[in-house]
């Protein structure tokens, strides 16, 4: 319920801001606004103030501002307060105001997030140095080795792990030239990220340095019974040196229920403990909806989850709260939105050129899930997510697709060039094509959401 509520609140705010932009600019240009609605479909509640009816409608996945004279029938004379009676420039301002308000909201929220402080993994801001290379992964095939310092990808600097991770995620299936520093010598490696089955994003099997230090000891598991504590460093397991946390769960899986000998370092002293992994059956979420969806979509029933050997240890994941002063927050927040803008257009380009799988797109279900997670994490995370979604809403609405604001701007540009509005027939055909495209896109992203839901 908290996820649904958070989703409705966030979406409602973003829609309100978007439609408020249209509303305020329409009033400023002297256009009469007949209806200001949050949501589509049947009216739930509403009231009239002045010449405008304000309402909340049943379908909360959008909203609209209905202006007088948007569509003129036959020879009906235009009134001074009608939308179509305004000059092209005035109408363009009204249409442009909605997306710009969403972008402006992002530019306000993101600096506020940095001012409040954000919690980030320590490694995210560190130089990208390889800590572990997974077997049979694209990284191993490319020749990566632990300790490699990644400098550039296709000639572009990647100063942090965040920059490197984003580059890999947005280039699945594309051959990349990665420049690394190894033992004081620059080397060039050829790498092709593999597309993830669930999202389509690129992955290469290369991990950041992650020392095998215990973060939490889960109650009731063998590690607690053996006396392990948070902060313990696992030096070796069954005589095998432990250099990276990722080794632990894999070696536990291989051991099954056979005893394990761990060499532990605590407060500068070393000692050994012996423990036997405990087999645990993974908890399953309620399966009613998933079973029904699988049957509708013709998907096979999932196999029953197998018991897994566990020792009850969770890793130490260093994170820190990063706060900024007012000017720094303004700079960092603006820079973050600028980076997201560039990445948005890069992603759009990759989708158009088929360099990025459409599986990477998400729809309302994914947005709702991420919103709920962000809301549970804290206020800064929620505001950050809201800023990103508001920015995406603004940018996507500016795309030159009929029925979107960008499509209407294209119509107005053509009207300005021709000296007269496009014919009603041309507008209807364009809008029908645009509507069909959006319906197809919604169907695809909704299918992606359902598949992610089923795979959880």
C-alpha positions in Angstrom: 0.0 0.0 0.0 2.9 2.4 0.8 4.3 1.8 -2.7 0.9 2.6 -4.4 0.5 5.7 -2.2 4.0 7.0 -2.9 3.5 6.4 -6.6 0.2 8.3 -6.7 1.6 11.2 -4.7 4.7 11.5 -6.9 2.9 11.1 -10.2 0.2 13.6 -9.0 2.8 16.2 -8.2 4.5 15.8 -11.6 1.2 16.0 -13.5 0.1 19.0 -11.5 3.3 20.9 -12.3 3.1 20.0 -16.0 -0.5 21.1 -16.4 0.1 24.1 -14.2 2.7 25.3 -16.7 0.1 25.1 -19.5 -2.5 26.8 -17.3 -0.5 29.7 -16.1 0.9 30.5 -19.6 -2.6 30.2 -21.1 -3.9 32.7 -18.6 -0.9 35.0 -19.2 -1.6 34.9 -23.0 -5.3 35.8 -22.4 -6.7 32.4 -23.2 -9.7 31.1 -21.3 -9.1 27.8 -19.5 -12.4 25.8 -19.2 -11.1 22.7 -17.4 -8.0 21.9 -15.3 -8.0 18.2 -14.6 -5.6 15.8 -12.8 -6.2 12.5 -14.4 -8.3 11.3 -17.3 -11.7 9.7 -17.7 -14.8 10.3 -15.5 -14.7 13.1 -13.0 -14.4 12.1 -9.4 -14.6 15.5 -7.7 -14.4 19.1 -8.8 -15.4 22.7 -8.3 -15.7 25.8 -10.4 -13.8 29.0 -9.6 -14.0 31.9 -12.0 -14.2 30.6 -15.5 -12.4 27.4 -14.9 -13.6 24.0 -13.5 -10.9 22.2 -11.4 -11.4 18.5 -11.2 -9.8 15.2 -10.3 -10.6 12.4 -12.7 -10.6 8.6 -12.3 -7.4 7.6 -14.3 -4.4 9.0 -12.5 -1.9 8.5 -15.4 -2.0 12.0 -16.8 -4.0 15.2 -16.9 -5.1 18.0 -19.2 -5.9 21.6 -19.5 -8.9 22.3 -21.8 -8.8 25.7 -23.3 -11.5 27.6 -25.2 -11.3 27.4 -28.9 -8.7 24.6 -29.2 -10.8 23.1 -32.0 -12.9 25.3 -34.2 -15.9 23.6 -36.0 -16.8 24.9 -39.5 -17.1 28.6 -39.8 -17.6 29.2 -36.1 -16.1 32.7 -35.4 -13.2 32.8 -33.0 -13.4 34.8 -29.7 -10.5 36.9 -28.5 -9.9 34.5 -25.6 -9.8 31.4 -27.8 -6.6 29.4 -28.1 -6.7 29.3 -31.9 -7.2 33.1 -32.0 -3.7 33.7 -30.6 -0.6 34.2 -32.7 1.6 31.2 -33.3 4.2 32.5 -30.9 1.7 32.7 -28.0 0.3 29.2 -28.7 3.9 27.9 -28.8 4.6 29.5 -25.4 1.5 27.8 -23.9 2.5 24.4 -25.2 6.1 24.7 -24.3 5.3 25.8 -20.7 4.3 22.3 -19.6 7.5 20.5 -20.3 9.6 23.4 -19.2 7.8 23.4 -15.8 8.8 19.8 -15.4 12.4 20.5 -16.2 12.3 23.5 -13.9 11.0 21.3 -11.1 14.0 19.0 -11.6 16.4 21.9 -11.5 14.8 23.0 -8.2 14.6 19.6 -6.5 18.1 18.2 -7.4 20.0 21.0 -5.7 17.7 20.6 -2.7 18.7 16.9 -2.6 22.4 17.8 -2.5 21.7 20.4 0.1 20.0 17.9 2.4 22.7 15.3 1.7 22.8 12.1 -0.3 24.0 8.7 0.7 26.3 7.1 -1.8 28.6 4.1 -1.9 32.1 5.0 -1.2 33.4 3.3 -4.4 30.9 5.2 -6.6 33.1 8.3 -6.5 36.4 6.6 -6.6 38.5 5.9 -9.8 37.4 2.7 -11.6 39.9 0.1 -10.5 39.1 -3.6 -11.2 38.7 -5.5 -8.0 37.4 -8.8 -9.4 37.0 -10.3 -12.9 34.3 -12.9 -13.3 35.1 -16.1 -15.1 33.8 -16.5 -18.7 32.6 -12.9 -18.6 33.2 -10.2 -21.3 35.7 -8.6 -19.0 37.8 -11.8 -18.7 37.5 -12.3 -22.5 38.8 -8.8 -23.0 41.8 -9.5 -20.9 41.0 -7.4 -17.8 42.9 -8.2 -14.6 42.4 -7.2 -11.0 44.2 -3.9 -10.3 43.6 -2.5 -13.8 42.9 1.2 -13.6 40.3 2.1 -16.3 41.1 5.5 -17.9 39.0 5.9 -21.0 36.2 4.2 -23.0 36.2 5.0 -26.7 38.5 7.9 -26.0 36.2 9.5 -23.4 37.5 9.8 -19.8 35.7 7.8 -17.1 37.0 9.4 -13.8 34.7 7.5 -11.5 33.1 4.1 -11.1 29.7 5.8 -11.6 30.8 7.2 -15.0 32.2 3.8 -16.1 29.2 1.8 -14.9 26.8 4.1 -16.8 28.9 3.8 -20.0 28.8 0.0 -19.8 25.1 -0.1 -19.0 24.2 2.0 -22.1 26.3 0.1 -24.6 25.1 -3.5 -24.7 26.4 -5.4 -27.7 28.7 -2.6 -28.8 32.4 -3.1 -29.1 34.2 -0.6 -26.9 37.9 0.2 -26.7 38.9 0.6 -23.1 42.2 2.1 -22.1 43.6 0.9 -18.8 46.8 1.4 -16.8 48.5 -1.8 -15.7 51.8 -1.9 -13.9 52.6 1.6 -15.1 51.9 0.7 -18.8 48.9 1.9 -20.8 47.0 -0.9 -22.6 44.0 -0.9 -24.9 41.5 -3.7 -24.4 38.5 -4.5 -26.7 35.3 -5.1 -24.8 31.8 -6.0 -25.8 29.2 -5.7 -22.9 26.6 -8.4 -22.7 23.0 -7.5 -22.5 21.2 -8.5 -19.3 18.2 -10.8 -19.9 15.9 -8.8 -17.6 16.7 -5.2 -18.5 18.7 -5.2 -21.7 21.4 -3.0 -20.0 25.1 -3.8 -20.6 27.1 -5.9 -18.1 30.7 -7.2 -18.3 31.4 -9.1 -15.1 33.9 -6.6 -13.7 33.6 -5.6 -10.0 35.0 -2.8 -7.9 37.4 -3.6 -5.0 35.3 -5.1 -2.2 37.3 -6.5 0.7 35.8 -9.6 2.5 34.8 -7.8 5.6 31.7 -8.8 7.6 29.0 -6.1 7.7 26.3 -8.1 9.5 25.9 -11.4 11.2 22.4 -12.8 10.7 20.8 -14.3 13.8 20.2 -18.0 13.9 22.8 -18.9 11.2 26.1 -20.8 11.5 28.2 -17.6 11.5 26.6 -16.4 14.6 27.0 -19.7 16.3 30.7 -19.7 15.4 31.2 -16.3 17.1 31.8 -14.1 14.0 31.2 -10.4 14.5 30.8 -7.3 12.2 34.2 -6.0 11.2 35.8 -9.4 11.0 38.0 -9.8 7.9 37.9 -13.2 6.2 41.5 -13.9 5.2 41.1 -17.4 3.8 38.4 -20.0 3.3 39.6 -23.7 3.4 43.1 -22.4 2.8 42.1 -20.3 -0.3 43.1 -16.6 0.1 40.0 -14.3 0.1 40.7 -11.2 -1.9 37.1 -10.1 -2.8 33.7 -10.5 -1.1 32.2 -12.2 -4.2 34.4 -15.3 -3.5 32.5 -16.1 -0.3 29.0 -16.9 -1.5 30.3 -18.8 -4.5 32.6 -21.0 -2.3 29.8 -21.6 0.2 27.6 -22.8 -2.7 30.3 -25.1 -3.9 30.8 -26.5 -0.4 27.2 -27.4 0.1 26.8 -28.8 3.7 30.4 -29.6 4.1 32.3 -27.9 7.0 34.3 -24.7 6.2 37.4 -23.4 7.9 37.7 -19.7 7.9 40.8 -17.7 8.8 39.6 -14.6 10.5 41.4 -11.3 11.4 40.0 -9.3 14.2 41.7 -6.4 16.0 45.1 -7.3 14.5 44.9 -10.9 15.6 44.2 -14.0 13.5 42.3 -17.2 14.4 40.3 -19.9 12.8 36.7 -20.9 13.0 34.9 -23.9 11.6 31.3 -23.8 10.6 28.9 -25.8 8.4 26.6 -24.0 6.0 22.8 -24.3 6.7 20.5 -25.1 3.8 17.7 -22.7 3.5 14.8 -22.6 1.1 14.3 -19.1 -0.4 11.1 -17.4 0.7 8.5 -17.0 -2.0 6.2 -14.1 -2.5 2.5 -14.7 -2.8 2.2 -16.4 -6.2 -1.5 -15.9 -7.1 -1.0 -13.0 -9.4 2.2 -14.4 -10.9 0.6 -17.7 -11.6 -2.4 -16.1 -13.3 -0.2 -13.8 -15.4 2.0 -16.8 -16.5 -1.1 -18.7 -17.6 -2.5 -15.7 -19.5 0.9 -15.1 -21.2 1.5 -18.8 -21.9 4.6 -18.9 -19.7 5.8 -22.1 -18.1 5.4 -22.5 -14.4 8.6 -21.7 -12.5 10.4 -24.6 -11.0 10.3 -24.8 -7.2 13.2 -22.9 -5.6 16.0 -25.2 -4.4 17.5 -25.0 -0.9 20.7 -23.0 -0.8 23.6 -23.4 1.7 24.1 -20.2 3.7 26.4 -19.2 6.6 24.5 -16.0 7.5 27.0 -13.2 6.7 26.3 -9.9 4.9 29.1 -7.8 3.5 30.4 -4.5 4.7 29.3 -1.9 2.2 30.9 1.5 3.0 28.5 4.4 2.3 28.6 8.0 3.3 26.3 10.9 3.6 27.5 13.7 1.3 26.3 17.2 2.0 26.9 20.4 0.1 26.7 24.1 0.8 24.1 26.2 -1.0 26.3 27.2 -3.9 27.9 23.7 -4.2 24.4 22.1 -4.1 23.2 24.4 -6.8 26.2 23.6 -9.0 26.1 19.8 -8.3 22.3 19.6 -8.8 22.5 21.5 -12.0 25.4 19.4 -13.3 23.5 16.3 -12.4 20.5 17.3 -14.4 22.8 18.3 -17.3 24.3 14.9 -17.2 20.9 13.2 -17.1 19.9 15.3 -20.1 22.9 14.1 -22.1 22.3 10.5 -21.1 18.6 10.8 -22.0 19.4 11.8 -25.5 22.1 9.2 -25.8 19.6 6.6 -24.7 17.0 7.8 -27.2 19.6 7.7 -30.0 20.6 4.2 -29.1 17.0 3.1 -29.0 16.4 4.6 -32.5 19.5 3.0 -33.9 18.8 -0.3 -32.2 22.0 -0.1 -30.2 20.0 -0.5 -27.0 17.3 -3.1 -26.4 13.8 -1.9 -25.8 13.8 -4.3 -22.8 15.7 -1.6 -21.0 12.5 0.6 -20.9 10.2 0.6 -18.0 6.6 1.6 -17.5 4.2 2.4 -14.7 4.8 -0.8 -12.7 8.6 -0.3 -12.6 8.2 3.4 -11.7 5.8 2.5 -8.9 8.3 -0.1 -7.6 11.2 2.3 -7.7 9.1 5.1 -6.1 8.1 2.8 -3.3 11.7 1.8 -2.7 12.9 5.4 -2.7 10.1 6.5 -0.3 11.2 3.8 2.1 14.8 4.9 1.9 14.3 8.5 2.8 13.2 12.0 1.7 16.4 12.9 -0.3 16.1 9.7 -2.3 12.4 10.3 -3.0 13.1 13.9 -4.1 16.0 12.8 -6.3 13.8 10.1 -8.0 11.0 12.7 -8.4 13.5 15.1 -10.0 14.7 12.5 -12.5 11.2 11.4 -13.5 10.1 15.1 -13.8 13.0 15.8 -16.1 12.3 12.7 -18.2 8.7 13.7 -18.5 9.7 17.2 -19.7 12.2 15.9 -22.2 10.0 13.1 -23.6 7.0 15.5 -24.0 9.2 17.7 -26.2 9.8 14.8 -28.7 8.3 15.6 -32.1 5.5 13.0 -31.8 1.9 14.0 -32.5 -0.3 14.1 -29.4 2.8 15.1 -27.3 3.7 18.7 -26.7 6.6 18.4 -29.1 4.3 17.3 -31.9 2.1 20.4 -31.4 5.2 22.6 -31.6 6.1 21.0 -35.0 2.5 21.7 -36.2 3.0 25.3 -35.1 6.3 25.6 -36.9 4.8 24.3 -40.1 1.9 26.8 -39.7 4.4 29.6 -39.3 6.3 28.5 -42.4 3.1 28.0 -44.5 1.3 31.1 -43.2 -1.8 29.1 -42.3 -2.8 26.2 -40.0 -2.5 22.6 -41.2 -5.7 21.1 -42.6 -8.0 19.3 -40.2 -7.5 16.1 -42.1 -3.7 16.3 -41.8 -3.9 16.9 -38.1 -6.2 14.0 -37.6 -4.0 11.6 -39.5 -0.9 12.8 -37.7 -2.6 12.5 -34.3 -3.9 9.0 -35.1 -0.4 7.8 -36.0 1.1 9.5 -32.9 -1.6 7.9 -30.7 -1.0 4.5 -32.2 2.8 4.8 -31.6 2.2 5.8 -27.9 -0.2 2.9 -27.4 2.4 0.5 -28.9 5.1 2.0 -26.7 2.9 1.7 -23.6 2.2 -1.9 -24.5 5.9 -2.7 -24.8 7.0 -1.1 -21.6 4.1 -2.6 -19.7 5.1 -6.1 -21.1 8.6 -5.4 -19.9 7.2 -4.5 -16.5 5.2 -7.7 -16.3 8.2 -9.8 -17.3 10.3 -8.2 -14.6 7.5 -8.8 -12.1 7.3 -12.5 -13.1 11.0 -13.0 -12.9 11.3 -11.6 -9.3 
